[in-house]
């Protein structure tokens, strides 16, 4: 079961706070910003943040797709007769070609 947007946003906020805490510890110990990648904890926390951002992007695209589908379904009730008439005539044309 996919996670909800609120859950992923909450997890992302927690992961970003953990990453910020790790960065502050690294700064206190005098590590250069380019050397963060050598730290295992920083790499793991950064990977977790990137993973959650990717999941959030996927949730957003799914929500957009579902909203578009809902608007098409809402609009299809008005023009359903026109579409079905077109499909019937198209079926007759292909049947005559055989």
Secondary structure, DSSP 8 states (H G I E B T S, - for coil): ----HHHHHHHHHHHHHHHHHHHHHHHHTT--GGGGGG-HHHHHHHHHHHHHHHHHHHHHHHHHHHHHHHHHHHHHTTSHHHHHHHHHHHHHHHHHH-
